[in-house]
Amino acid sequence: MKKAIVFFSGVIENYFEIKKVNLNDYDIYCADGGAEHAKALNLLPKLIIGDFDSIKPSTKEYFINKTEFLEFSKDKDFTDGELLLKHIHNDYEEIYVLGAFGGSLYHLLGNVFLLEKYPKVRLINDFEEVFYIKDTYIFSEKKDIKVSFIPIDKENKISLKGFKFDLSEKPVKRGDSLTLSNTITESIAVAEIHSGSFIAVVQRIKEISV
């Protein structure tokens, strides 16, 4: 299975936890200023992409003869992050994005809603993992973990089994808070989406593990 780790230029609170992860099985990519994170972690990305308005000149110089750069105009129709996801999405089964949180609210919300367009992507920070679901999803060995399901479509229907608050084909409208802050109570828990789609926000209580 081909897997990639992508660095956006948002906040990463704890490099120490990332260093615990075995990254040998992952290709590394950076969107513009995300290269700062790769440099700090002593990682060599396969590609750095963007308009290069947030990467430091010293970091660009550091990578210039070591990896590939793909530069775009500042007057473009996509964020640097989306340009990178568009570029690699079809080549990988799993894509984990670090540095998608923090900074401007519009960047945060924009990154979250990219998940619907690029469903192989998961956004990860020290505390949460965020991903898009529209079918059945099985949570294995996640007992006592908090999970929120944010309804995306105008009309949605979801069943939950193995949670503190189980549901059976429950209609949920966009903007409803019914499916926020639930807790897994079984070793195997199942979320079944009958219609519509959701953003899942899953609590992380251990080190970042992809």
PyMOL CGO cylinders between C-alpha atoms (Angstrom):
from pymol import cmd
from pymol.cgo import CYLINDER

trace = [
    CYLINDER, 0.00, 0.00, 0.00, 1.44, 3.35, -1.03, 0.3, 1, 1, 1, 1, 1, 1,
    CYLINDER, 1.44, 3.35, -1.03, 1.22, 5.98, 1.68, 0.3, 1, 1, 1, 1, 1, 1,
    CYLINDER, 1.22, 5.98, 1.68, 2.25, 9.61, 1.85, 0.3, 1, 1, 1, 1, 1, 1,
    CYLINDER, 2.25, 9.61, 1.85, 2.77, 12.20, 4.55, 0.3, 1, 1, 1, 1, 1, 1,
    CYLINDER, 2.77, 12.20, 4.55, 2.13, 15.78, 3.52, 0.3, 1, 1, 1, 1, 1, 1,
    CYLINDER, 2.13, 15.78, 3.52, 3.24, 18.85, 5.44, 0.3, 1, 1, 1, 1, 1, 1,
    CYLINDER, 3.24, 18.85, 5.44, 1.12, 22.00, 5.23, 0.3, 1, 1, 1, 1, 1, 1,
    CYLINDER, 1.12, 22.00, 5.23, 2.44, 25.24, 6.72, 0.3, 1, 1, 1, 1, 1, 1,
    CYLINDER, 2.44, 25.24, 6.72, 0.13, 25.33, 9.74, 0.3, 1, 1, 1, 1, 1, 1,
    CYLINDER, 0.13, 25.33, 9.74, 1.00, 24.65, 13.37, 0.3, 1, 1, 1, 1, 1, 1,
    CYLINDER, 1.00, 24.65, 13.37, 2.62, 21.42, 14.55, 0.3, 1, 1, 1, 1, 1, 1,
    CYLINDER, 2.62, 21.42, 14.55, 2.85, 21.54, 18.32, 0.3, 1, 1, 1, 1, 1, 1,
    CYLINDER, 2.85, 21.54, 18.32, 5.08, 18.55, 18.98, 0.3, 1, 1, 1, 1, 1, 1,
    CYLINDER, 5.08, 18.55, 18.98, 7.83, 17.36, 16.67, 0.3, 1, 1, 1, 1, 1, 1,
    CYLINDER, 7.83, 17.36, 16.67, 8.94, 14.85, 19.30, 0.3, 1, 1, 1, 1, 1, 1,
    CYLINDER, 8.94, 14.85, 19.30, 5.87, 12.67, 18.75, 0.3, 1, 1, 1, 1, 1, 1,
    CYLINDER, 5.87, 12.67, 18.75, 6.34, 12.68, 14.96, 0.3, 1, 1, 1, 1, 1, 1,
    CYLINDER, 6.34, 12.68, 14.96, 9.91, 11.51, 15.41, 0.3, 1, 1, 1, 1, 1, 1,
    CYLINDER, 9.91, 11.51, 15.41, 8.58, 8.35, 17.09, 0.3, 1, 1, 1, 1, 1, 1,
    CYLINDER, 8.58, 8.35, 17.09, 6.84, 7.32, 13.85, 0.3, 1, 1, 1, 1, 1, 1,
    CYLINDER, 6.84, 7.32, 13.85, 8.67, 5.05, 11.42, 0.3, 1, 1, 1, 1, 1, 1,
    CYLINDER, 8.67, 5.05, 11.42, 8.52, 7.15, 8.26, 0.3, 1, 1, 1, 1, 1, 1,
    CYLINDER, 8.52, 7.15, 8.26, 10.37, 4.73, 5.99, 0.3, 1, 1, 1, 1, 1, 1,
    CYLINDER, 10.37, 4.73, 5.99, 7.13, 3.47, 4.45, 0.3, 1, 1, 1, 1, 1, 1,
    CYLINDER, 7.13, 3.47, 4.45, 5.90, 6.95, 3.53, 0.3, 1, 1, 1, 1, 1, 1,
    CYLINDER, 5.90, 6.95, 3.53, 6.72, 9.36, 0.75, 0.3, 1, 1, 1, 1, 1, 1,
    CYLINDER, 6.72, 9.36, 0.75, 7.11, 12.91, 2.05, 0.3, 1, 1, 1, 1, 1, 1,
    CYLINDER, 7.11, 12.91, 2.05, 5.66, 16.01, 0.36, 0.3, 1, 1, 1, 1, 1, 1,
    CYLINDER, 5.66, 16.01, 0.36, 5.48, 19.68, 1.32, 0.3, 1, 1, 1, 1, 1, 1,
    CYLINDER, 5.48, 19.68, 1.32, 3.12, 22.48, 0.40, 0.3, 1, 1, 1, 1, 1, 1,
    CYLINDER, 3.12, 22.48, 0.40, 5.16, 25.70, 0.39, 0.3, 1, 1, 1, 1, 1, 1,
    CYLINDER, 5.16, 25.70, 0.39, 5.93, 26.63, 4.02, 0.3, 1, 1, 1, 1, 1, 1,
    CYLINDER, 5.93, 26.63, 4.02, 5.33, 23.04, 5.05, 0.3, 1, 1, 1, 1, 1, 1,
    CYLINDER, 5.33, 23.04, 5.05, 8.96, 22.58, 4.03, 0.3, 1, 1, 1, 1, 1, 1,
    CYLINDER, 8.96, 22.58, 4.03, 9.88, 24.30, 7.31, 0.3, 1, 1, 1, 1, 1, 1,
    CYLINDER, 9.88, 24.30, 7.31, 8.48, 21.29, 9.17, 0.3, 1, 1, 1, 1, 1, 1,
    CYLINDER, 8.48, 21.29, 9.17, 10.35, 18.83, 6.95, 0.3, 1, 1, 1, 1, 1, 1,
    CYLINDER, 10.35, 18.83, 6.95, 13.60, 20.68, 7.53, 0.3, 1, 1, 1, 1, 1, 1,
    CYLINDER, 13.60, 20.68, 7.53, 13.04, 20.77, 11.29, 0.3, 1, 1, 1, 1, 1, 1,
    CYLINDER, 13.04, 20.77, 11.29, 12.47, 17.01, 11.25, 0.3, 1, 1, 1, 1, 1, 1,
    CYLINDER, 12.47, 17.01, 11.25, 15.45, 16.36, 8.96, 0.3, 1, 1, 1, 1, 1, 1,
    CYLINDER, 15.45, 16.36, 8.96, 13.18, 14.83, 6.31, 0.3, 1, 1, 1, 1, 1, 1,
    CYLINDER, 13.18, 14.83, 6.31, 13.76, 14.98, 2.56, 0.3, 1, 1, 1, 1, 1, 1,
    CYLINDER, 13.76, 14.98, 2.56, 10.52, 15.55, 0.61, 0.3, 1, 1, 1, 1, 1, 1,
    CYLINDER, 10.52, 15.55, 0.61, 10.00, 14.13, -2.86, 0.3, 1, 1, 1, 1, 1, 1,
    CYLINDER, 10.00, 14.13, -2.86, 8.40, 17.42, -3.93, 0.3, 1, 1, 1, 1, 1, 1,
    CYLINDER, 8.40, 17.42, -3.93, 7.83, 20.94, -2.62, 0.3, 1, 1, 1, 1, 1, 1,
    CYLINDER, 7.83, 20.94, -2.62, 4.94, 22.70, -4.35, 0.3, 1, 1, 1, 1, 1, 1,
    CYLINDER, 4.94, 22.70, -4.35, 3.37, 26.17, -4.16, 0.3, 1, 1, 1, 1, 1, 1,
    CYLINDER, 3.37, 26.17, -4.16, 3.83, 29.84, -4.92, 0.3, 1, 1, 1, 1, 1, 1,
    CYLINDER, 3.83, 29.84, -4.92, 6.63, 29.97, -2.34, 0.3, 1, 1, 1, 1, 1, 1,
    CYLINDER, 6.63, 29.97, -2.34, 5.39, 32.99, -0.44, 0.3, 1, 1, 1, 1, 1, 1,
    CYLINDER, 5.39, 32.99, -0.44, 5.72, 31.31, 2.97, 0.3, 1, 1, 1, 1, 1, 1,
    CYLINDER, 5.72, 31.31, 2.97, 8.84, 29.16, 2.70, 0.3, 1, 1, 1, 1, 1, 1,
    CYLINDER, 8.84, 29.16, 2.70, 11.89, 30.90, 4.13, 0.3, 1, 1, 1, 1, 1, 1,
    CYLINDER, 11.89, 30.90, 4.13, 14.62, 31.73, 1.59, 0.3, 1, 1, 1, 1, 1, 1,
    CYLINDER, 14.62, 31.73, 1.59, 17.13, 29.80, 3.71, 0.3, 1, 1, 1, 1, 1, 1,
    CYLINDER, 17.13, 29.80, 3.71, 14.89, 26.71, 3.67, 0.3, 1, 1, 1, 1, 1, 1,
    CYLINDER, 14.89, 26.71, 3.67, 14.39, 26.94, -0.08, 0.3, 1, 1, 1, 1, 1, 1,
    CYLINDER, 14.39, 26.94, -0.08, 18.15, 27.20, -0.50, 0.3, 1, 1, 1, 1, 1, 1,
    CYLINDER, 18.15, 27.20, -0.50, 18.62, 24.19, 1.82, 0.3, 1, 1, 1, 1, 1, 1,
    CYLINDER, 18.62, 24.19, 1.82, 16.41, 21.97, -0.37, 0.3, 1, 1, 1, 1, 1, 1,
    CYLINDER, 16.41, 21.97, -0.37, 17.13, 23.50, -3.77, 0.3, 1, 1, 1, 1, 1, 1,
    CYLINDER, 17.13, 23.50, -3.77, 19.58, 20.84, -4.99, 0.3, 1, 1, 1, 1, 1, 1,
    CYLINDER, 19.58, 20.84, -4.99, 18.11, 18.00, -2.96, 0.3, 1, 1, 1, 1, 1, 1,
    CYLINDER, 18.11, 18.00, -2.96, 14.52, 17.69, -4.16, 0.3, 1, 1, 1, 1, 1, 1,
    CYLINDER, 14.52, 17.69, -4.16, 12.07, 18.77, -6.84, 0.3, 1, 1, 1, 1, 1, 1,
    CYLINDER, 12.07, 18.77, -6.84, 10.27, 22.13, -6.72, 0.3, 1, 1, 1, 1, 1, 1,
    CYLINDER, 10.27, 22.13, -6.72, 7.06, 22.88, -8.59, 0.3, 1, 1, 1, 1, 1, 1,
    CYLINDER, 7.06, 22.88, -8.59, 6.27, 26.60, -8.57, 0.3, 1, 1, 1, 1, 1, 1,
    CYLINDER, 6.27, 26.60, -8.57, 2.92, 28.27, -9.29, 0.3, 1, 1, 1, 1, 1, 1,
    CYLINDER, 2.92, 28.27, -9.29, 1.87, 31.87, -9.66, 0.3, 1, 1, 1, 1, 1, 1,
    CYLINDER, 1.87, 31.87, -9.66, 0.44, 33.63, -6.61, 0.3, 1, 1, 1, 1, 1, 1,
    CYLINDER, 0.44, 33.63, -6.61, -2.62, 34.37, -8.77, 0.3, 1, 1, 1, 1, 1, 1,
    CYLINDER, -2.62, 34.37, -8.77, -3.98, 30.82, -8.83, 0.3, 1, 1, 1, 1, 1, 1,
    CYLINDER, -3.98, 30.82, -8.83, -7.32, 29.09, -8.28, 0.3, 1, 1, 1, 1, 1, 1,
    CYLINDER, -7.32, 29.09, -8.28, -6.19, 26.70, -5.51, 0.3, 1, 1, 1, 1, 1, 1,
    CYLINDER, -6.19, 26.70, -5.51, -4.34, 26.86, -2.23, 0.3, 1, 1, 1, 1, 1, 1,
    CYLINDER, -4.34, 26.86, -2.23, -0.85, 25.41, -2.12, 0.3, 1, 1, 1, 1, 1, 1,
    CYLINDER, -0.85, 25.41, -2.12, -2.21, 22.52, -0.07, 0.3, 1, 1, 1, 1, 1, 1,
    CYLINDER, -2.21, 22.52, -0.07, -4.86, 21.64, -2.61, 0.3, 1, 1, 1, 1, 1, 1,
    CYLINDER, -4.86, 21.64, -2.61, -2.39, 21.90, -5.48, 0.3, 1, 1, 1, 1, 1, 1,
    CYLINDER, -2.39, 21.90, -5.48, -0.31, 19.26, -3.76, 0.3, 1, 1, 1, 1, 1, 1,
    CYLINDER, -0.31, 19.26, -3.76, -3.26, 16.98, -3.01, 0.3, 1, 1, 1, 1, 1, 1,
    CYLINDER, -3.26, 16.98, -3.01, -4.45, 17.26, -6.63, 0.3, 1, 1, 1, 1, 1, 1,
    CYLINDER, -4.45, 17.26, -6.63, -0.96, 16.32, -7.75, 0.3, 1, 1, 1, 1, 1, 1,
    CYLINDER, -0.96, 16.32, -7.75, -0.60, 13.14, -5.67, 0.3, 1, 1, 1, 1, 1, 1,
    CYLINDER, -0.60, 13.14, -5.67, -4.12, 11.97, -4.73, 0.3, 1, 1, 1, 1, 1, 1,
    CYLINDER, -4.12, 11.97, -4.73, -4.43, 9.30, -7.42, 0.3, 1, 1, 1, 1, 1, 1,
    CYLINDER, -4.43, 9.30, -7.42, -1.01, 7.83, -6.62, 0.3, 1, 1, 1, 1, 1, 1,
    CYLINDER, -1.01, 7.83, -6.62, -1.63, 6.82, -2.99, 0.3, 1, 1, 1, 1, 1, 1,
    CYLINDER, -1.63, 6.82, -2.99, -4.06, 4.75, -0.97, 0.3, 1, 1, 1, 1, 1, 1,
    CYLINDER, -4.06, 4.75, -0.97, -3.54, 6.81, 2.19, 0.3, 1, 1, 1, 1, 1, 1,
    CYLINDER, -3.54, 6.81, 2.19, -2.45, 10.42, 2.61, 0.3, 1, 1, 1, 1, 1, 1,
    CYLINDER, -2.45, 10.42, 2.61, -1.81, 11.94, 6.04, 0.3, 1, 1, 1, 1, 1, 1,
    CYLINDER, -1.81, 11.94, 6.04, -1.60, 15.72, 6.33, 0.3, 1, 1, 1, 1, 1, 1,
    CYLINDER, -1.60, 15.72, 6.33, 0.26, 17.36, 9.19, 0.3, 1, 1, 1, 1, 1, 1,
    CYLINDER, 0.26, 17.36, 9.19, 0.26, 21.11, 9.74, 0.3, 1, 1, 1, 1, 1, 1,
    CYLINDER, 0.26, 21.11, 9.74, -3.32, 21.63, 8.52, 0.3, 1, 1, 1, 1, 1, 1,
    CYLINDER, -3.32, 21.63, 8.52, -4.42, 23.30, 11.77, 0.3, 1, 1, 1, 1, 1, 1,
    CYLINDER, -4.42, 23.30, 11.77, -3.58, 26.62, 13.36, 0.3, 1, 1, 1, 1, 1, 1,
    CYLINDER, -3.58, 26.62, 13.36, -3.23, 29.97, 11.68, 0.3, 1, 1, 1, 1, 1, 1,
    CYLINDER, -3.23, 29.97, 11.68, -6.16, 31.57, 9.86, 0.3, 1, 1, 1, 1, 1, 1,
    CYLINDER, -6.16, 31.57, 9.86, -9.66, 30.23, 10.39, 0.3, 1, 1, 1, 1, 1, 1,
    CYLINDER, -9.66, 30.23, 10.39, -10.35, 30.26, 6.65, 0.3, 1, 1, 1, 1, 1, 1,
    CYLINDER, -10.35, 30.26, 6.65, -7.36, 28.01, 6.06, 0.3, 1, 1, 1, 1, 1, 1,
    CYLINDER, -7.36, 28.01, 6.06, -8.50, 25.61, 8.77, 0.3, 1, 1, 1, 1, 1, 1,
    CYLINDER, -8.50, 25.61, 8.77, -12.06, 25.37, 7.44, 0.3, 1, 1, 1, 1, 1, 1,
    CYLINDER, -12.06, 25.37, 7.44, -10.82, 25.17, 3.86, 0.3, 1, 1, 1, 1, 1, 1,
    CYLINDER, -10.82, 25.17, 3.86, -8.51, 22.28, 4.76, 0.3, 1, 1, 1, 1, 1, 1,
    CYLINDER, -8.51, 22.28, 4.76, -11.31, 20.39, 6.53, 0.3, 1, 1, 1, 1, 1, 1,
    CYLINDER, -11.31, 20.39, 6.53, -13.66, 20.68, 3.58, 0.3, 1, 1, 1, 1, 1, 1,
    CYLINDER, -13.66, 20.68, 3.58, -10.93, 19.45, 1.22, 0.3, 1, 1, 1, 1, 1, 1,
    CYLINDER, -10.93, 19.45, 1.22, -11.59, 16.04, 2.76, 0.3, 1, 1, 1, 1, 1, 1,
    CYLINDER, -11.59, 16.04, 2.76, -14.82, 15.63, 0.82, 0.3, 1, 1, 1, 1, 1, 1,
    CYLINDER, -14.82, 15.63, 0.82, -12.99, 16.30, -2.43, 0.3, 1, 1, 1, 1, 1, 1,
    CYLINDER, -12.99, 16.30, -2.43, -9.96, 14.16, -1.54, 0.3, 1, 1, 1, 1, 1, 1,
    CYLINDER, -9.96, 14.16, -1.54, -11.36, 11.30, 0.57, 0.3, 1, 1, 1, 1, 1, 1,
    CYLINDER, -11.36, 11.30, 0.57, -8.06, 9.43, 0.93, 0.3, 1, 1, 1, 1, 1, 1,
    CYLINDER, -8.06, 9.43, 0.93, -6.75, 12.29, 3.05, 0.3, 1, 1, 1, 1, 1, 1,
    CYLINDER, -6.75, 12.29, 3.05, -6.64, 12.43, 6.84, 0.3, 1, 1, 1, 1, 1, 1,
    CYLINDER, -6.64, 12.43, 6.84, -5.73, 15.55, 8.79, 0.3, 1, 1, 1, 1, 1, 1,
    CYLINDER, -5.73, 15.55, 8.79, -3.73, 14.80, 11.93, 0.3, 1, 1, 1, 1, 1, 1,
    CYLINDER, -3.73, 14.80, 11.93, -2.49, 16.83, 14.88, 0.3, 1, 1, 1, 1, 1, 1,
    CYLINDER, -2.49, 16.83, 14.88, -1.43, 15.94, 18.42, 0.3, 1, 1, 1, 1, 1, 1,
    CYLINDER, -1.43, 15.94, 18.42, -5.00, 15.68, 19.61, 0.3, 1, 1, 1, 1, 1, 1,
    CYLINDER, -5.00, 15.68, 19.61, -7.30, 14.65, 16.75, 0.3, 1, 1, 1, 1, 1, 1,
    CYLINDER, -7.30, 14.65, 16.75, -7.56, 12.81, 13.47, 0.3, 1, 1, 1, 1, 1, 1,
    CYLINDER, -7.56, 12.81, 13.47, -10.07, 14.19, 10.95, 0.3, 1, 1, 1, 1, 1, 1,
    CYLINDER, -10.07, 14.19, 10.95, -11.41, 12.39, 7.90, 0.3, 1, 1, 1, 1, 1, 1,
    CYLINDER, -11.41, 12.39, 7.90, -14.42, 12.10, 5.58, 0.3, 1, 1, 1, 1, 1, 1,
    CYLINDER, -14.42, 12.10, 5.58, -16.88, 9.18, 5.66, 0.3, 1, 1, 1, 1, 1, 1,
    CYLINDER, -16.88, 9.18, 5.66, -19.89, 8.40, 3.53, 0.3, 1, 1, 1, 1, 1, 1,
    CYLINDER, -19.89, 8.40, 3.53, -20.11, 4.59, 3.88, 0.3, 1, 1, 1, 1, 1, 1,
    CYLINDER, -20.11, 4.59, 3.88, -19.55, 2.11, 6.71, 0.3, 1, 1, 1, 1, 1, 1,
    CYLINDER, -19.55, 2.11, 6.71, -16.54, 2.75, 8.92, 0.3, 1, 1, 1, 1, 1, 1,
    CYLINDER, -16.54, 2.75, 8.92, -15.21, 0.36, 11.58, 0.3, 1, 1, 1, 1, 1, 1,
    CYLINDER, -15.21, 0.36, 11.58, -13.33, 1.64, 14.63, 0.3, 1, 1, 1, 1, 1, 1,
    CYLINDER, -13.33, 1.64, 14.63, -11.08, -1.11, 16.01, 0.3, 1, 1, 1, 1, 1, 1,
    CYLINDER, -11.08, -1.11, 16.01, -9.49, -1.03, 19.48, 0.3, 1, 1, 1, 1, 1, 1,
    CYLINDER, -9.49, -1.03, 19.48, -10.61, 2.56, 20.11, 0.3, 1, 1, 1, 1, 1, 1,
    CYLINDER, -10.61, 2.56, 20.11, -12.51, 1.98, 23.36, 0.3, 1, 1, 1, 1, 1, 1,
    CYLINDER, -12.51, 1.98, 23.36, -12.99, 5.15, 25.47, 0.3, 1, 1, 1, 1, 1, 1,
    CYLINDER, -12.99, 5.15, 25.47, -11.99, 7.36, 22.54, 0.3, 1, 1, 1, 1, 1, 1,
    CYLINDER, -11.99, 7.36, 22.54, -14.24, 10.35, 21.83, 0.3, 1, 1, 1, 1, 1, 1,
    CYLINDER, -14.24, 10.35, 21.83, -15.59, 10.70, 18.30, 0.3, 1, 1, 1, 1, 1, 1,
    CYLINDER, -15.59, 10.70, 18.30, -17.66, 13.45, 16.70, 0.3, 1, 1, 1, 1, 1, 1,
    CYLINDER, -17.66, 13.45, 16.70, -19.50, 13.12, 13.41, 0.3, 1, 1, 1, 1, 1, 1,
    CYLINDER, -19.50, 13.12, 13.41, -20.14, 16.48, 11.71, 0.3, 1, 1, 1, 1, 1, 1,
    CYLINDER, -20.14, 16.48, 11.71, -22.95, 16.23, 9.15, 0.3, 1, 1, 1, 1, 1, 1,
    CYLINDER, -22.95, 16.23, 9.15, -21.96, 17.66, 5.77, 0.3, 1, 1, 1, 1, 1, 1,
    CYLINDER, -21.96, 17.66, 5.77, -24.98, 17.28, 3.51, 0.3, 1, 1, 1, 1, 1, 1,
    CYLINDER, -24.98, 17.28, 3.51, -28.29, 19.06, 4.01, 0.3, 1, 1, 1, 1, 1, 1,
    CYLINDER, -28.29, 19.06, 4.01, -29.93, 15.71, 4.91, 0.3, 1, 1, 1, 1, 1, 1,
    CYLINDER, -29.93, 15.71, 4.91, -27.99, 12.77, 6.41, 0.3, 1, 1, 1, 1, 1, 1,
    CYLINDER, -27.99, 12.77, 6.41, -28.78, 9.45, 8.09, 0.3, 1, 1, 1, 1, 1, 1,
    CYLINDER, -28.78, 9.45, 8.09, -26.43, 7.53, 10.39, 0.3, 1, 1, 1, 1, 1, 1,
    CYLINDER, -26.43, 7.53, 10.39, -26.36, 4.41, 12.57, 0.3, 1, 1, 1, 1, 1, 1,
    CYLINDER, -26.36, 4.41, 12.57, -23.86, 3.95, 15.40, 0.3, 1, 1, 1, 1, 1, 1,
    CYLINDER, -23.86, 3.95, 15.40, -23.12, 0.71, 17.25, 0.3, 1, 1, 1, 1, 1, 1,
    CYLINDER, -23.12, 0.71, 17.25, -20.58, 0.26, 20.05, 0.3, 1, 1, 1, 1, 1, 1,
    CYLINDER, -20.58, 0.26, 20.05, -20.86, 3.86, 21.23, 0.3, 1, 1, 1, 1, 1, 1,
    CYLINDER, -20.86, 3.86, 21.23, -22.13, 5.41, 24.47, 0.3, 1, 1, 1, 1, 1, 1,
    CYLINDER, -22.13, 5.41, 24.47, -24.99, 6.84, 22.43, 0.3, 1, 1, 1, 1, 1, 1,
    CYLINDER, -24.99, 6.84, 22.43, -25.91, 4.31, 19.76, 0.3, 1, 1, 1, 1, 1, 1,
    CYLINDER, -25.91, 4.31, 19.76, -28.17, 5.38, 16.91, 0.3, 1, 1, 1, 1, 1, 1,
    CYLINDER, -28.17, 5.38, 16.91, -30.34, 3.52, 14.42, 0.3, 1, 1, 1, 1, 1, 1,
    CYLINDER, -30.34, 3.52, 14.42, -30.83, 5.15, 11.03, 0.3, 1, 1, 1, 1, 1, 1,
    CYLINDER, -30.83, 5.15, 11.03, -31.06, 8.54, 12.69, 0.3, 1, 1, 1, 1, 1, 1,
    CYLINDER, -31.06, 8.54, 12.69, -31.74, 11.53, 10.41, 0.3, 1, 1, 1, 1, 1, 1,
    CYLINDER, -31.74, 11.53, 10.41, -29.27, 14.35, 11.03, 0.3, 1, 1, 1, 1, 1, 1,
    CYLINDER, -29.27, 14.35, 11.03, -29.33, 17.69, 9.28, 0.3, 1, 1, 1, 1, 1, 1,
    CYLINDER, -29.33, 17.69, 9.28, -26.34, 19.86, 8.51, 0.3, 1, 1, 1, 1, 1, 1,
    CYLINDER, -26.34, 19.86, 8.51, -25.82, 22.07, 11.54, 0.3, 1, 1, 1, 1, 1, 1,
    CYLINDER, -25.82, 22.07, 11.54, -27.28, 19.57, 14.03, 0.3, 1, 1, 1, 1, 1, 1,
    CYLINDER, -27.28, 19.57, 14.03, -25.11, 18.83, 17.07, 0.3, 1, 1, 1, 1, 1, 1,
    CYLINDER, -25.11, 18.83, 17.07, -26.63, 15.44, 17.93, 0.3, 1, 1, 1, 1, 1, 1,
    CYLINDER, -26.63, 15.44, 17.93, -23.65, 13.44, 16.69, 0.3, 1, 1, 1, 1, 1, 1,
    CYLINDER, -23.65, 13.44, 16.69, -20.93, 15.49, 18.40, 0.3, 1, 1, 1, 1, 1, 1,
    CYLINDER, -20.93, 15.49, 18.40, -18.83, 14.24, 21.34, 0.3, 1, 1, 1, 1, 1, 1,
    CYLINDER, -18.83, 14.24, 21.34, -19.77, 10.57, 21.51, 0.3, 1, 1, 1, 1, 1, 1,
    CYLINDER, -19.77, 10.57, 21.51, -17.57, 7.88, 23.11, 0.3, 1, 1, 1, 1, 1, 1,
    CYLINDER, -17.57, 7.88, 23.11, -16.67, 4.41, 21.87, 0.3, 1, 1, 1, 1, 1, 1,
    CYLINDER, -16.67, 4.41, 21.87, -17.54, 1.77, 24.48, 0.3, 1, 1, 1, 1, 1, 1,
    CYLINDER, -17.54, 1.77, 24.48, -16.66, -1.47, 22.66, 0.3, 1, 1, 1, 1, 1, 1,
    CYLINDER, -16.66, -1.47, 22.66, -13.47, -2.89, 21.16, 0.3, 1, 1, 1, 1, 1, 1,
    CYLINDER, -13.47, -2.89, 21.16, -15.22, -2.78, 17.78, 0.3, 1, 1, 1, 1, 1, 1,
    CYLINDER, -15.22, -2.78, 17.78, -17.54, 0.13, 16.95, 0.3, 1, 1, 1, 1, 1, 1,
    CYLINDER, -17.54, 0.13, 16.95, -19.32, 0.78, 13.67, 0.3, 1, 1, 1, 1, 1, 1,
    CYLINDER, -19.32, 0.78, 13.67, -20.58, 3.95, 12.02, 0.3, 1, 1, 1, 1, 1, 1,
    CYLINDER, -20.58, 3.95, 12.02, -22.87, 3.25, 9.07, 0.3, 1, 1, 1, 1, 1, 1,
    CYLINDER, -22.87, 3.25, 9.07, -23.81, 6.16, 6.82, 0.3, 1, 1, 1, 1, 1, 1,
    CYLINDER, -23.81, 6.16, 6.82, -27.11, 5.41, 5.10, 0.3, 1, 1, 1, 1, 1, 1,
    CYLINDER, -27.11, 5.41, 5.10, -27.27, 8.73, 3.27, 0.3, 1, 1, 1, 1, 1, 1,
    CYLINDER, -27.27, 8.73, 3.27, -25.32, 11.94, 3.14, 0.3, 1, 1, 1, 1, 1, 1,
    CYLINDER, -25.32, 11.94, 3.14, -21.80, 12.23, 4.54, 0.3, 1, 1, 1, 1, 1, 1,
    CYLINDER, -21.80, 12.23, 4.54, -19.89, 13.26, 7.64, 0.3, 1, 1, 1, 1, 1, 1,
    CYLINDER, -19.89, 13.26, 7.64, -16.56, 14.59, 8.81, 0.3, 1, 1, 1, 1, 1, 1,
    CYLINDER, -16.56, 14.59, 8.81, -15.29, 12.34, 11.60, 0.3, 1, 1, 1, 1, 1, 1,
    CYLINDER, -15.29, 12.34, 11.60, -13.16, 13.90, 14.33, 0.3, 1, 1, 1, 1, 1, 1,
    CYLINDER, -13.16, 13.90, 14.33, -11.44, 11.21, 16.38, 0.3, 1, 1, 1, 1, 1, 1,
    CYLINDER, -11.44, 11.21, 16.38, -9.63, 11.93, 19.63, 0.3, 1, 1, 1, 1, 1, 1,
    CYLINDER, -9.63, 11.93, 19.63, -5.98, 10.96, 19.85, 0.3, 1, 1, 1, 1, 1, 1,
    CYLINDER, -5.98, 10.96, 19.85, -4.65, 10.10, 23.30, 0.3, 1, 1, 1, 1, 1, 1,
    CYLINDER, -4.65, 10.10, 23.30, -1.32, 8.60, 22.31, 0.3, 1, 1, 1, 1, 1, 1,
    CYLINDER, -1.32, 8.60, 22.31, 1.51, 9.78, 20.12, 0.3, 1, 1, 1, 1, 1, 1,
    CYLINDER, 1.51, 9.78, 20.12, 0.84, 10.58, 16.50, 0.3, 1, 1, 1, 1, 1, 1,
    CYLINDER, 0.84, 10.58, 16.50, 0.63, 7.23, 14.76, 0.3, 1, 1, 1, 1, 1, 1,
    CYLINDER, 0.63, 7.23, 14.76, -0.01, 6.93, 11.04, 0.3, 1, 1, 1, 1, 1, 1,
]
cmd.load_cgo(trace, "trace")
